Amino acid sequence: MENRKIGIALLGLGTVGFGTYKVLKAQQEEMAYKVGAQAELRRILVRNKAKAVERTGQPELITDSMDDILNDKEIQIVVELIGGIEPARTYIEAALRAGKHVVTANKDLIASDHGRLMDLAKEKHCDLMFEAAVAGAIPVIMPLKQSLAANHLSEVMGIVNGTTNFILTKMSKEGMEFEEALALATKLGYAEADPTADIEGLDAGRKVAIMASIAFNSRVSFEDVATEGITKLSAHDIRYAKEMGCCIKLIGMAHSDGASVEAYVAPMLIPEDHPLASVNDSYNAVFVRGDAVEDAMFLGRGAGELPTASAVAGDVFDVVRNIVHGCNGRISCTCFKHLPVVAMEDVHSKYFLRVEVEDRIGVLADIANVFAGSGVSVEQIIQKQKTGDNTEIVVITDKVREGDFKEAVQRIADHPATRAIRSTIRVYTA
């Protein structure tokens, strides 16, 4: 068995693609002992052949034609690392229809087309693996599908975007404002030239869709996930959170009571004694709650060339094992339920509200009355710093329906004594 060779093709030789190339080469001597066969890289699909030849020094591997891969019967595993929706979707579907197993790190595609691709893989008795689509090097997908399969999971939440976590860490530890921290993240390479997908919560939203689908055995697409970013946060919010014994993190949240699913991304005040509170800089972490496991957390690098390549290569190894033992497709789509996704206006949370108002008698009472009139229970209301004729008020609500809270905030915004709604942030409750 150790002399058996299984052909592999890489689609893309960008950051993760080249990292995967390096990891697979580094594993050549031990791979057969680990998985029972040698995974042999036979083709690399790229747009710029000259650049790829320069990087690898192996011109015989480089092609710009997908047909070279589809028509090669020795290639049994296709590793898609192009990213985006097209042509990645077309290539993956073509590979599966050709009976080739697929490994991908494509969160955009899996978050939107997970069901259709998994159904096609099942039809063709192929493996479709995507561990690297969520949280980089951190093993999350396979533990949810295998190690934790005996649980009824009620919550999967996490810090699943390293860029935003780096920014919030700098705001918390060094008192930076958002724009300053974003500029540093860009300078150090943590943020893209266009950071919109990160700072607006879109990247995390795609990962939440994937995790929720697997954790709750019910398909959740990216379109089902409400997303809110960190662009409106300020150093004042961070300071007030510390005074309350909390920190602020951008949290991808998926919750289920067994009858429905809640899925969203939003900044959230997390108690300092929660395991996620200590996850800083560009690290990612996923926290899981189940009826048997109780609480568990996975921590590690959520992005980068080699960390993500680690997850990709791990999936390749798993597919090779399945080929060797003739058990490909043993874990197909696990979404056998059809749970509705709760509309955000019906999600219940605690909230932190910071509002600047005219400094005069009766304003606190007016605000309390507005909340009461909207059916929002207030846990505490505190008058904070005064600036000229204005003062800042911080309100912490009990757990309330989001639609009612937003109605109350709008009524407060319309109050003649209100100068500005500075921030509204969810407060995590177990």
C-alpha positions in Angstrom: 0.0 0.0 0.0 2.9 2.4 0.7 3.9 2.3 -2.9 0.5 3.3 -4.3 0.3 6.7 -5.9 -2.8 8.9 -6.0 -2.7 11.8 -8.4 -3.6 15.3 -7.2 -4.3 18.6 -9.1 -4.1 22.1 -7.6 -6.4 24.8 -9.0 -4.6 28.1 -8.2 -1.2 28.9 -7.0 -1.9 32.0 -4.9 -1.1 32.4 -1.2 -3.0 29.3 -0.1 -2.2 27.3 -3.2 1.5 27.8 -2.9 1.3 27.1 0.8 -0.4 23.8 0.0 2.2 23.0 -2.6 4.9 23.5 0.0 3.1 21.5 2.7 2.5 18.5 0.4 6.2 18.6 -0.7 7.3 18.7 2.9 5.2 15.6 3.7 6.4 13.4 0.8 8.7 11.2 2.8 6.1 10.4 5.6 2.9 10.6 3.7 2.6 7.0 2.7 3.2 5.9 6.3 0.5 8.3 7.6 -2.3 7.6 5.0 -1.3 4.4 3.2 -0.5 5.9 -0.2 1.6 8.6 -1.8 -0.3 11.7 -2.9 1.4 12.7 -6.1 1.0 16.3 -7.5 0.4 15.9 -11.2 -1.0 19.2 -12.4 -1.3 22.9 -11.2 -3.9 25.0 -13.0 -2.9 28.7 -13.3 -3.6 31.8 -15.4 0.1 32.9 -15.6 2.1 29.8 -16.6 5.5 31.7 -16.6 5.1 32.9 -13.1 4.0 29.5 -11.8 7.0 27.8 -13.5 9.3 30.4 -11.8 7.8 29.7 -8.4 7.8 25.9 -8.6 10.7 25.1 -11.0 8.4 22.3 -12.3 7.1 23.3 -15.8 5.8 19.8 -16.4 3.1 20.4 -13.7 1.8 23.7 -15.0 -1.2 24.1 -17.2 -3.8 26.7 -18.0 -6.4 24.2 -19.2 -8.9 22.5 -16.9 -9.4 19.8 -19.6 -5.8 18.6 -18.9 -6.9 17.8 -15.3 -10.4 16.4 -16.2 -9.0 14.1 -18.8 -6.2 12.7 -16.7 -7.4 9.5 -15.2 -4.5 9.3 -12.8 -5.8 12.5 -11.0 -8.3 11.4 -8.4 -8.3 14.5 -6.2 -8.8 18.1 -7.3 -7.9 20.9 -4.8 -9.7 24.1 -5.6 -7.9 27.2 -4.2 -9.0 29.8 -6.7 -11.6 31.4 -4.5 -14.7 33.3 -5.5 -17.8 31.9 -7.1 -16.7 31.5 -10.8 -15.0 29.8 -12.4 -14.5 27.8 -9.1 -18.0 26.5 -9.1 -17.8 25.3 -12.7 -14.5 23.6 -12.1 -15.7 21.8 -8.9 -18.9 20.6 -10.5 -16.9 19.4 -13.5 -14.4 17.5 -11.3 -17.2 15.8 -9.3 -19.0 14.8 -12.5 -15.8 13.3 -13.7 -15.7 11.2 -10.5 -12.9 13.1 -8.9 -12.8 14.0 -5.2 -12.7 17.7 -4.3 -11.0 19.6 -1.5 -11.6 23.3 -1.3 -11.0 26.4 0.9 -13.7 28.4 -0.8 -16.0 29.8 1.9 -17.9 32.0 -0.6 -19.0 29.0 -2.7 -19.6 26.6 0.2 -21.7 29.3 2.1 -23.9 29.8 -0.9 -23.9 26.4 -2.7 -23.1 23.9 0.0 -26.3 21.9 -0.5 -26.1 21.6 -4.2 -22.4 20.6 -4.2 -22.8 18.1 -1.5 -25.8 16.5 -3.3 -23.7 16.2 -6.5 -20.8 14.7 -4.5 -23.2 12.2 -3.0 -24.6 11.3 -6.4 -21.1 10.6 -7.7 -19.9 8.8 -4.6 -17.2 11.4 -4.1 -15.7 13.3 -1.2 -16.1 17.0 -0.9 -14.0 18.4 1.9 -13.8 22.1 3.0 -12.2 22.3 6.4 -10.1 25.3 5.3 -13.2 27.3 4.5 -13.7 28.1 8.1 -11.1 29.4 10.6 -8.0 28.5 8.6 -5.8 26.0 10.5 -8.4 25.3 13.3 -10.1 22.0 12.9 -13.8 22.8 13.1 -15.7 21.2 10.3 -14.6 17.6 10.9 -15.0 17.8 14.7 -18.6 19.0 14.1 -19.3 16.2 11.7 -17.5 13.4 13.6 -16.2 14.0 17.1 -19.3 16.0 18.2 -21.9 14.1 16.1 -23.3 12.4 19.2 -24.4 15.9 20.6 -27.4 18.0 20.1 -25.6 21.3 19.7 -27.3 24.5 20.8 -24.6 27.1 20.1 -21.6 27.6 17.8 -20.1 31.0 18.1 -16.7 32.4 17.4 -14.1 34.9 16.4 -13.7 33.8 12.8 -12.0 36.9 11.2 -8.5 37.7 12.1 -8.5 41.2 10.6 -11.3 42.5 12.8 -9.9 40.7 15.9 -6.5 42.4 15.3 -8.2 45.8 15.0 -10.4 45.3 18.1 -7.3 44.1 20.1 -5.4 47.3 19.2 -8.4 49.4 20.1 -8.7 47.6 23.5 -5.0 47.2 24.4 -3.6 50.5 23.0 -6.6 52.8 23.0 -6.6 53.2 19.2 -9.6 54.5 17.3 -11.0 52.3 14.5 -9.4 54.1 11.6 -6.0 54.1 13.2 -6.2 50.4 14.0 -7.4 49.6 10.5 -4.5 51.6 9.0 -2.1 49.5 11.1 -3.7 46.3 10.1 -3.4 47.3 6.4 0.3 48.2 6.9 1.1 44.9 8.5 -0.8 42.9 5.9 -3.7 41.7 8.1 -6.2 43.8 6.1 -6.7 43.7 2.3 -6.5 46.9 0.2 -10.4 46.7 0.2 -11.2 45.5 3.7 -15.0 45.7 3.3 -15.7 41.9 3.5 -13.8 41.8 6.9 -14.8 45.0 8.6 -18.5 44.7 7.6 -18.8 41.1 8.9 -19.3 39.5 5.4 -16.4 37.1 5.7 -17.5 36.0 9.1 -21.1 35.7 7.9 -20.1 33.1 5.3 -18.3 31.1 7.9 -21.3 31.2 10.2 -23.5 29.9 7.5 -21.2 26.9 7.0 -20.9 26.2 10.7 -24.6 26.5 11.4 -25.5 24.1 8.6 -23.3 21.4 10.0 -23.9 22.0 13.7 -27.7 22.0 13.5 -28.1 19.6 10.5 -30.1 22.2 8.6 -29.0 24.2 5.6 -28.2 27.8 6.3 -27.0 30.0 3.4 -25.0 33.2 3.6 -28.2 35.1 2.6 -29.8 33.8 5.9 -27.1 35.4 8.0 -27.5 39.0 9.2 -24.2 40.8 9.3 -23.0 43.9 11.1 -19.4 45.1 11.2 -17.2 47.1 13.5 -16.9 50.4 11.7 -19.1 52.2 14.1 -17.2 51.2 17.2 -15.1 53.7 19.1 -12.6 53.8 21.9 -15.4 55.1 24.2 -17.3 51.8 23.6 -14.2 49.8 24.4 -13.6 51.8 27.6 -17.2 51.4 28.8 -17.0 47.6 28.1 -13.9 47.4 30.3 -15.8 49.2 33.1 -18.5 46.6 32.9 -15.9 43.7 33.0 -16.3 42.9 29.3 -14.4 43.2 26.1 -15.9 43.8 22.6 -15.4 41.1 19.9 -16.9 40.6 16.5 -18.8 37.4 17.0 -20.2 35.0 14.5 -23.2 33.5 16.3 -25.3 30.5 15.5 -27.9 29.3 18.0 -30.6 26.7 17.9 -33.3 25.6 20.3 -34.1 22.5 18.1 -37.0 24.2 16.4 -35.3 27.1 14.6 -31.9 28.6 14.0 -30.5 32.1 14.7 -27.5 33.1 12.6 -25.8 36.5 12.6 -22.5 38.4 12.9 -22.2 41.4 15.2 -20.0 43.2 17.6 -20.7 41.9 21.1 -19.8 42.6 24.7 -18.3 39.4 26.1 -17.6 38.9 29.8 -13.9 38.8 30.5 -14.2 35.3 32.0 -15.6 33.9 28.8 -13.0 31.8 26.9 -13.4 33.9 23.8 -12.5 37.1 25.7 -8.8 36.1 25.8 -8.5 35.5 22.0 -6.5 38.4 20.7 -4.6 39.8 17.7 -5.2 37.7 14.5 -6.1 34.5 16.3 -9.5 32.8 15.7 -11.5 30.7 18.0 -14.7 28.7 17.8 -16.8 28.0 21.0 -19.3 25.1 20.9 -22.0 24.1 23.4 -23.7 20.7 23.3 -25.9 18.6 25.5 -23.2 15.9 26.0 -19.9 17.8 25.5 -21.1 20.8 27.4 -18.5 23.5 26.4 -15.5 23.2 24.1 -13.3 25.7 22.3 -11.0 25.4 19.3 -8.2 28.0 19.0 -5.5 28.8 16.4 -4.5 30.8 13.4 -7.5 31.6 11.2 -5.7 32.6 8.0 -2.3 32.8 6.3 -0.4 30.7 3.8 0.7 27.8 5.9 -2.0 27.7 8.5 -4.7 27.5 5.8 -2.6 25.1 3.8 -2.5 22.8 6.9 -6.2 22.4 6.8 -6.3 21.9 3.0 -3.6 19.2 3.2 -5.3 17.6 6.1 -8.4 17.2 4.0 -6.3 15.7 1.2 -4.8 13.2 3.6 -8.4 12.2 4.7 -9.5 11.7 1.1 -6.4 9.6 0.3 -7.3 7.4 3.3 -10.8 7.0 2.0 -9.5 6.0 -1.4 -7.1 3.5 0.1 -9.9 1.9 2.1 -12.6 2.2 -0.5 -14.9 4.3 1.6 -15.2 7.7 -0.2 -18.4 9.6 0.4 -18.9 8.0 3.8 -19.8 11.5 5.3 -22.1 13.2 2.8 -24.4 16.1 3.5 -25.7 16.0 7.1 -28.4 18.6 6.7 -31.4 16.3 7.1 -33.5 18.9 9.0 -35.4 21.9 7.6 -35.3 24.4 10.4 -36.4 28.0 9.8 -33.9 30.8 10.3 -35.3 33.4 12.7 -35.7 36.9 11.3 -33.3 39.3 13.2 -36.2 41.5 14.5 -37.4 38.4 16.4 -34.0 37.5 17.9 -33.7 38.2 21.6 -30.5 39.8 23.1 -29.3 42.1 25.8 -28.1 45.5 24.5 -25.7 48.3 25.3 -26.8 51.7 24.2 -24.7 54.9 24.3 -26.6 58.1 23.7 -25.7 61.8 24.0 -28.6 63.9 25.3 -29.2 67.4 26.6 -28.2 67.7 30.3 -31.4 68.7 32.0 -33.8 67.3 34.6 -36.2 64.6 33.4 -34.3 63.3 30.4 -33.3 60.0 32.2 -36.9 59.5 33.1 -38.1 60.2 29.6 -35.7 57.6 28.2 -36.8 55.0 30.7 -40.4 55.7 29.7 -39.6 55.3 26.0 -38.2 51.9 26.7 -41.1 50.9 28.8 -43.5 52.0 26.1 -41.8 49.8 23.6 -41.8 46.7 25.9 -38.1 46.9 26.6 -37.0 46.1 30.1 -33.9 48.1 31.3 -31.4 46.5 33.6 -29.5 49.7 34.3 -29.3 53.3 33.1 -26.2 55.4 34.0 -25.3 59.0 33.4 -21.7 59.2 32.2 -19.4 62.1 31.2 -20.7 65.6 30.7 -19.6 67.8 27.8 -20.8 71.4 27.9 -24.6 71.4 27.9 -24.8 67.7 27.0 -24.3 64.4 28.8 -23.7 60.8 27.8 -26.1 58.1 29.0 -25.4 54.4 28.9 -28.3 51.9 29.0 -28.1 48.2 29.5 -31.3 46.3 28.7 -32.5 43.0 29.8 -32.9 40.3 27.1 -35.4 41.8 24.7 -36.7 41.3 21.1 -34.6 43.2 18.6 -37.5 44.7 16.8 -38.8 46.2 20.1 -35.3 47.5 20.9 -34.9 49.2 17.6 -38.3 50.8 17.9 -37.3 52.2 21.2 -33.9 53.5 19.9 -35.7 55.2 17.0 -38.1 56.9 19.4 -35.1 58.0 21.6 -33.4 59.4 18.5 -36.5 61.4 17.7 -36.7 62.8 21.3 -36.0 66.6 21.3 -33.4 66.2 24.1 -31.4 63.6 22.1 -28.2 64.9 20.4 -26.9 61.6 18.9 -27.2 57.8 19.2 -23.5 56.9 19.6 -23.7 53.1 19.6 -25.8 50.1 20.1 -24.0 46.8 20.8 -25.3 43.4 21.7 -24.3 41.9 25.1 -23.6 38.2 25.2 -25.8 36.0 27.5 -25.3 32.3 27.8 
